[in-house]
Amino acid sequence: MINLKFNTKIYKKKAIEKTISAYSHLAKFKSENNKSYVKVKIDCIESTVKDVLADEFSNYALGMMVKCL
């Protein structure tokens, strides 16, 4: 399982949701929101992307921020 935290001062919830949708074919995702962070839990990760998924997911979320501005 991978746990990621995205600071809500930097990342919009919509960008994280779009990232989860784009990556949903590679793993199971669960997000939780609080005032300071969007927490994303990633489980059942496809073995071919297990080593890079966290970094690629984070990069994609950052890219989605540009589209969500």
C-alpha positions as CSV (number, residue, x, y, z in Angstrom):
1,M,0.0,0.0,0.0
2,I,1.1,3.5,-0.8
3,N,0.0,6.6,1.2
4,L,0.3,10.1,-0.3
5,K,-0.6,13.5,1.1
6,F,-1.3,16.5,-1.0
7,N,-1.4,19.9,0.7
8,T,-4.7,21.7,0.0
9,K,-2.8,25.0,-0.1
10,I,-1.1,23.7,-3.2
11,Y,-3.3,21.1,-4.8
12,K,-7.0,21.4,-5.6
13,K,-9.2,18.4,-4.8
14,K,-10.5,18.4,-8.4
15,A,-6.9,17.8,-9.7
16,I,-6.5,14.8,-7.4
17,E,-9.8,13.4,-8.4
18,K,-8.9,13.7,-12.1
19,T,-5.6,12.0,-11.4
20,I,-7.3,9.1,-9.6
21,S,-9.6,8.7,-12.5
22,A,-6.7,8.6,-15.0
23,Y,-4.8,6.0,-13.0
24,S,-7.8,3.9,-11.9
25,H,-6.9,1.1,-14.3
26,L,-3.6,0.5,-12.5
27,A,-4.6,0.3,-8.8
28,K,-7.4,0.9,-6.3
29,F,-7.5,4.4,-4.9
30,K,-9.2,5.8,-1.8
31,S,-9.1,9.5,-1.0
32,E,-9.8,11.3,2.3
33,N,-10.1,15.1,2.7
34,N,-9.4,17.2,5.7
35,K,-8.7,20.9,6.0
36,S,-5.0,20.7,5.3
37,Y,-4.5,17.6,3.1
38,V,-6.0,15.3,0.6
39,K,-4.8,11.9,1.5
40,V,-4.7,9.2,-1.2
41,K,-4.3,5.5,-0.3
42,I,-3.2,3.3,-3.2
43,D,-3.6,-0.5,-3.0
44,C,-3.8,-3.5,-5.3
45,I,-1.2,-1.9,-7.6
46,E,-0.4,-3.6,-10.9
47,S,3.0,-5.2,-10.6
48,T,4.4,-3.6,-13.8
49,V,4.1,0.0,-12.3
50,K,4.5,-0.7,-8.6
51,D,8.0,0.9,-8.4
52,V,7.0,4.1,-10.2
53,L,3.3,4.7,-9.5
54,A,3.7,7.1,-6.5
55,D,6.1,9.4,-8.4
56,E,4.1,9.3,-11.7
57,F,0.8,9.8,-9.8
58,S,2.2,12.9,-8.0
59,N,3.7,14.3,-11.3
60,Y,0.3,13.9,-13.0
61,A,-1.5,15.6,-10.2
62,L,0.9,18.5,-10.4
63,G,0.2,18.7,-14.2
64,M,-3.5,18.6,-13.5
65,M,-3.2,21.7,-11.3
66,V,-2.2,23.7,-14.4
67,K,-5.5,22.6,-16.1
68,C,-7.6,23.3,-13.0
69,L,-6.4,26.9,-12.5
